[in-house]
Each structure stands twice: as structure tokens, then as C-alpha cells.
């Protein structure tokens, strides 16, 4: 007996398999967290070779969180001595966490940018890798985390690919 797929169905299967290879995500699910609570955007560590990639991601992340209904959102102050080559340190994170505690913030969003580059080659495809976490500011417990990687087409930008990746990761955040 000979089984076969119709041509349109075969193309659909191949397309979905090919598109699924462009992104990888892992999520630690948690209990729902409140949109109405006070939130702070804490520094994102930059583990990539691209200067200020964490800052670029933070700018998009603020907008994406507000789009999801988190309106009581403030950004933690940055150290004054920050320059192009400075990387947020654990001390910067701890200072931002202390600031959030003093402000009465309930949840902090943080994470890391692990890759932010264009791949070598003719097309120069953007490649992004990052992790996001929501922490309970008072206890320091991680209440949600997700990480992922995504590549784009040669005509895509790193910022655009990063924004899509962060949106996909945030779609798994259980907000109530």
C-alpha cells in the first residue's frame, strides 16, 4: 500500500518543520502573577559580545510588559559611571533589587542577553539568545523564568528578532 501526502499538505508540513527550527524556548511555569502589582525592570546582564545589548533589550522589554497590561512598571536607576564597555555586574543587580524593595515593588523583571549578533556569511542573519526572569522582590525567589534563542532572515534586524523572541517568552508569563 502506498501512502502519500497531497502537495499542499506536504508543503505545509515542511514549512512548519522549517519554521519551528528557527526558535527554541524553555519555560519554567509558575502560579499566576498579578498585573496590578507594582513591577520594576531590573538590569539585564549582557553576556554577548555586543556592547549595550542588555540596554537595547531593556528598552523593548519595557514596552512589551506594558502591552501585556503591566502599567505600574518602573525602571531601576542605572549606575552613573556606565560607559559603552561597562557590563552590569552582580552589584548593580543587587543595588537595583534594594532600590525596588525600598520602592515597595512586588515583582522585578531581569535576565540576560546571551547572544546578540549577525551570523557570519552572505546573508548575515541575526541571532538572538536570552533569558528572562520574574523575581519576588521581597524574597528573591524566582517566580517565572524563560529562555530562548531565535534567528531571523538576512533582511531582519537584531532588535526586531529580539523583540519577537521576548514577546514569545512573555506570552508564557501567567498574568492575572
C-alpha angles and dihedrals in degrees: 000000000000121000124190140168122237113254096250091047092048091052090049092051092047092047093051092048091049094047093047088059091062096070138038125189137176121191135192104207121213143174114293117280124212122257089201094059119098113267136192132197106227123195120290112222114234111220093160126097091243114099114238094005089136091054091049091051092047091056092055093040092058090056094044092051092050090049087058091058100264098136100157091072126138131177118235113242117262125231112269094230095062116136136168094279098041118112122203107255133205086260090057090051092048091048090050090048091051090049090051091050091051090050092053093245116167103197133029125198116211140142142134142278107224100172131018112158150103113259116239115257142075097300098039095212116201115245122195131181125177148150128218128196137184113210130192098240095211099049101024090229118148106237097178136008137176135174133187150156130221137178128202138203123278091262093051125099126231090237092052093048091046092051091051091048093049091047090052091048092047090050086071093054106109102227124177 
